[in-house]
Amino acid sequence: MQEIDLEYLKKHLEDLLEDLLKQVKDTVIGIVESEGNTSDPLDRATADIEYNFKMRIRGRESTLIRKIRNSLEDIENGDYGICEDCEEEISIARLKARPVASRCIKCKTEQETREKVYSY
């Protein structure tokens, strides 16, 4: 893998991680600030729906944060850009489109096909 591309991808991953961590912090602060109890059942229901929505988004972001950290660790270890299934290089185009990709497009497509076949 070209060194310049690796540095670009590392910087992109670090920036993305920083943004996600800031959003998590802002969400936690927002939840703490909105902890006030309301006596109106409709207001409470609306607040609960908003809270649940934010938590689902944060759950997805938590998964992405883990993937980013794994990718940064792989960069440090020299394992970044290697498919975890076939151990071939992942194309730079794929890594630029999805910097946390851990599978080449062929193996990822095969994985998704298996998931569709065996899931209900």
Buried (B, 14 or more C-beta within 10 A) or exposed (E): BEEEEBEBBBEBBEEBBEEBEEBBEEBEEEBEEEEEEEEEEEEEEEBEEEBEEBEEEBEEBEEBBEBBEBBBEBBEEEBBBBBEEEEEEBBBEBBEEBBBBBBBBEBBEBEEEEEEEEEE
